[in-house]
Amino acid sequence: MEAVEVLSIRPEPPKAGFANFDTERLLSSLPQDLKNFYIKIDFELLPKLPHLLRSNDSLYALFIKEEKQLYLVDVRKEQPERVLGCAIDLGSTTIAFYFYDFLTRSLLKEYSIENPQIKIGDDILTRLHFARKVENLRYLQEITLSAINEVLEKEGGKDIYFVSLCGNTAMTHFLLGLPVNYLIVEPYVSAVKWIPLLEAKEFQLKIHPKGRVFIFPLAGTYFGGDLIAGLYEIDLRNKEGFSFYLDVGTNAEVVVGGRDFLLACAGAAGPALEGGIFECGMQAKEGAIENFTFNEEKKGFEYQTIGQTKPIGFCGSAVIKLIAELFLRGFITPEGKFDKERAKDFLFEKDGELAFLLVPEEETATGIPIYIKEGEIRSFLRSKGAMYSILSLLCEKVGITFKEIEKFYVAGTFGNHIDVNSAVILGMLPEEALFRAEPLGNAAGKGALKFLKNPDYEEVKNIADEITYIELNIEPRFMELLTGAMLIPHVNLDLFPRVKELLKEKRACFRQ
């Protein structure tokens, strides 16, 4: 059953000579599959039941599925007009909402807002240090709840009976007002793993006062409820064979596994792959360049912006395609350095460092040119190398090769817009991903939405319990792998035979 069910019932009338109870008559009228549950009846409903059961032959009962029982919230003579649920992905940059109609079993609306915590700091670490003081933690909780409540009231309010919410470990702590002091010092301990189902009134969410709030559990400091929700969405724990799940956000979180195990690790590849390390990088919003293509005839880069407006900067989805193009055209070497001869028409000095002009100032919305610096490319190569090294390390730990991977599930905005071919050219993903990559979009939000339709508490618990985490900081093999992976595509070109052939065709600069 779904998280909330509205059932039409026809209780049998009381009979003389029998031990009659109104509650038992109601419960006996339920479908057989619901009779296996322990059913808790809301106390405030009890005084109304005797009159309701005698007012109509048929009634409508509204149930909420809790962890191990059903909660009978209301009984009415007529079917309610609206019974809604809301899935929320509490991201560090944006908060995504999915509104679901339990009566029609359909998605009504989805959209996102900016996370108000950004005014404290773009990066999570700044917010964590800010929240070490109790009053600051309370402030973060208040502004987050206020932003969420504003949307909930606008879109459904008291017609919303269930909220399923996921967020990374820091976001979950901020939302619940849990101390973060021990998240930022070794051994990086979270305050909680499994969060019991909450009542809306105790959590101060402005939905139906009898409503429930489910918050996805945490699996560790680097593996929060958003990762668990994403794994729940694709049902990785029940798949045959081996698959990768990649979620690139603030960090790059990677899980390999299937039915027998879930092995995970995380690295700081996220900011670079999202455009966060570039002076001209920006969030994926109006005015952000989302794609670069080199025009051979014009001998320059063409671009596409979100909203089809004048460009302000470029977002993460453009970075991989851009650097792959720079490499294929021979403008940068495998080490990420500019080829001063081939790129001479585009190079200029910026703050004592070489920069490559992408969009001249007269074409931008700000009157400031858009460019990429050599140091930024080198930082990106470290991040792309970290991604490939994480994938390689996990395969080594399991004792498999990339050829044995069934799917590469790539989550998040990054995954939805990633150019897999460019990622392979750069050596960020193995060549096997060319044919087996599956972009998921916002897998975390979709997982929270899936929970409204199929609230399998036990399965979510199992996912969180079965994840085994590898700490990269104490893995000497990771640094060995990273050394070779920081070149384009790799120090060992035999690992990328297709790219090797492509480079020969393009006559680009690459290491023999």
Helices and strands as residue ranges (DSSP letters): E 4-9, H 22-28, G 32-34, E 38-41, G 43-45, H 49-53, E 59-65, E 69-76, E 84-90, E 94-101, E 106-114, G 116-119, H 124-130, H 134-155, G 157-159, E 160-167, H 169-176, E 198-199, H 200-203, E 212-215, H 225-234, G 236-238, E 242-248, E 252-257, E 262-267, H 270-273, E 288-295, E 300-305, G 306-308, E 313-314, H 316-328, E 347-350, E 353-359, G 361-363, E 370-373, H 374-398, G 402-404, E 405-411, H 412-417, H 420-426, H 433-436, E 437-441, H 443-453, H 457-466, E 467-469, G 472-474, H 476-485, G 493-495, H 497-506
